[in-house]
Every structure is written in structure tokens, then in C-alpha cells.
Amino acid sequence: MEWIPWDEALTTGHAVLDADHKTLVHLFSQLSDNVKKRSDKTVCSQLLGQIIDHAKEHFAIEEQLMAEHHYPKLEQHASEHVQLVKRAINFKAKFDTGTPGSHIDLIHFPEDWLTMHILGSDKALGEFLSAKDSAEKRQS
């Protein structure tokens, strides 16, 4: 079952961003399913690692697109990426060491980490990139 069902609200309008976001949503859904099934801690830790690795790759792609298209909020957006990765790494470390409450936090961990970033910063980036693409098509 999807933890976060993919719908139009999460669509940024940029195919590459949306495909990566769908992958992240799928990984978070796998994590949620495994927590609900009370899967072995190692499985959840590995999924957290996959989420972090995929997010780092995705963030690098976003930052490359922002630089290529002279996105005016590049520094702010990239700073959010740094903070999101730091929080994810810290969260994984707490989970791996068995910090009390980390299993409960695991259910809520993706909410702002994934959806809030997509709904805020990434939506704005997608709109900017779509406008740039449209302007470039009109000029050609």
C-alpha cells in the first residue's frame, strides 16, 4: 500500500523531477509497509539508506538543473537539500542505535521531508523550469 499516494498535487510538471519523486514515494511506501509489518530492523535501515542515497542523487540532478537554468532560488533550495540530508542521516543514526521512539518517528519521518519539500520548493522549481522550456520553445 502506498504511504503517500501519488497524485497531481505532488506533480511538479517536470518529467525528470516527477519520476525521481515517484521513486522516493515508492521507497517511503516500502519503508512504511515494513514498519507496519514489524519487519526486521535491518530491512528498515537498508530502506532508509536507499532513500538517503536516492535523495542525494536526485538533489544533485535538481541542483544541476537549477544552475543550468539560472534558478534565482538555487542557494536557498540547495540549502534545503543539505538540511534534508542531514536530518535523514541523523534520523537513520538514531534509528540504527535504537533511540527510544525512533520506530514511532519512522512513520512520520517522511511527511515534511518528502511531501513538504515537493509541495513547496520543488513545485516552484518545476514551474520555473516549465516556464523556461516554454519560453525556449517559443523562441525556436
Legacy VTK file of the C-alpha trace (Angstrom):
# vtk DataFile Version 3.0
C-alpha trace
ASCII
DATASET POLYDATA
POINTS 140 float
0.000 0.000 0.000
1.283 3.441 -0.850
2.173 5.525 2.186
1.803 8.647 0.112
-0.430 8.076 -2.888
0.959 9.808 -5.956
-1.461 12.359 -7.299
-1.490 15.607 -9.232
-0.819 17.600 -6.066
2.722 16.191 -5.993
3.401 16.754 -9.688
5.922 19.491 -10.410
5.378 19.479 -14.166
8.971 18.446 -14.872
9.277 14.827 -16.049
12.703 14.132 -14.529
11.781 15.608 -11.133
8.443 13.818 -11.079
9.992 10.440 -11.968
12.531 10.777 -9.148
9.850 11.904 -6.721
7.763 8.844 -7.620
10.756 6.649 -6.824
11.152 8.353 -3.439
7.427 7.944 -2.734
7.736 4.250 -3.596
10.731 3.815 -1.275
8.907 5.594 1.560
5.887 3.356 0.958
8.115 0.282 1.208
9.527 1.656 4.452
6.054 2.283 5.852
4.890 -1.206 4.867
7.888 -2.781 6.561
7.370 -0.779 9.740
3.698 -1.803 9.838
4.672 -5.450 9.287
7.252 -5.085 12.053
9.968 -6.229 9.681
13.486 -6.732 10.886
15.234 -3.511 11.822
17.926 -4.226 9.250
15.355 -4.092 6.426
14.118 -0.679 7.568
17.657 0.603 7.985
18.557 -0.533 4.473
15.479 1.216 3.081
16.436 4.398 4.922
19.883 4.109 3.347
18.332 3.686 -0.102
16.124 6.724 0.476
19.126 8.822 1.502
21.215 7.630 -1.457
18.425 8.231 -3.963
17.680 11.643 -2.466
21.336 12.673 -2.766
21.354 11.674 -6.446
18.042 13.434 -7.014
19.204 16.586 -5.265
22.340 16.663 -7.425
20.149 16.489 -10.558
17.915 19.277 -9.248
20.899 21.458 -8.424
22.397 20.870 -11.873
19.090 21.892 -13.488
18.898 24.968 -11.265
22.432 26.011 -12.193
21.907 25.398 -15.930
18.716 27.455 -15.949
19.945 30.185 -13.569
17.257 29.481 -10.989
17.108 32.537 -8.714
16.457 30.471 -5.582
19.272 27.984 -6.184
21.158 28.726 -2.970
18.052 28.557 -0.789
16.850 25.356 -2.455
20.293 23.717 -2.260
20.468 24.691 1.414
17.179 22.858 1.984
18.716 19.799 0.346
21.680 19.920 2.722
19.343 20.197 5.718
17.084 17.378 4.483
20.034 15.025 4.007
21.491 15.941 7.415
18.144 15.288 9.095
17.772 11.989 7.260
21.276 10.854 8.220
20.685 11.861 11.853
17.341 10.118 11.837
18.891 6.929 10.435
21.643 7.048 13.060
19.048 7.340 15.847
17.010 4.542 14.316
20.078 2.299 13.934
21.104 2.808 17.562
17.585 2.099 18.790
16.881 5.500 20.302
13.534 5.298 22.151
10.633 6.371 19.974
12.575 6.064 16.712
10.179 3.393 15.411
7.207 5.690 16.002
9.060 8.606 14.436
9.739 6.412 11.420
6.073 6.559 10.435
6.060 10.381 10.492
9.600 10.953 9.214
8.707 11.354 5.503
5.872 13.833 5.953
7.829 17.068 5.897
10.951 15.524 4.476
9.234 14.454 1.279
5.832 15.992 0.801
6.522 19.452 2.203
9.667 19.862 0.115
7.891 18.707 -3.048
4.778 20.781 -2.392
6.809 23.894 -1.655
10.270 24.240 -3.120
10.088 21.616 -5.852
6.719 22.839 -7.151
8.211 26.310 -7.549
11.258 24.859 -9.294
9.073 22.782 -11.631
7.020 25.842 -12.562
10.197 27.837 -13.208
11.679 25.101 -15.410
8.407 24.646 -17.317
8.222 28.395 -17.974
11.839 28.357 -19.202
11.093 25.401 -21.501
8.015 27.151 -22.889
9.957 30.372 -23.496
12.753 28.475 -25.258
10.239 26.651 -27.493
8.610 29.939 -28.474
11.999 31.380 -29.431
12.926 28.453 -31.680
LINES 1 141
140 0 1 2 3 4 5 6 7 8 9 10 11 12 13 14 15 16 17 18 19 20 21 22 23 24 25 26 27 28 29 30 31 32 33 34 35 36 37 38 39 40 41 42 43 44 45 46 47 48 49 50 51 52 53 54 55 56 57 58 59 60 61 62 63 64 65 66 67 68 69 70 71 72 73 74 75 76 77 78 79 80 81 82 83 84 85 86 87 88 89 90 91 92 93 94 95 96 97 98 99 100 101 102 103 104 105 106 107 108 109 110 111 112 113 114 115 116 117 118 119 120 121 122 123 124 125 126 127 128 129 130 131 132 133 134 135 136 137 138 139
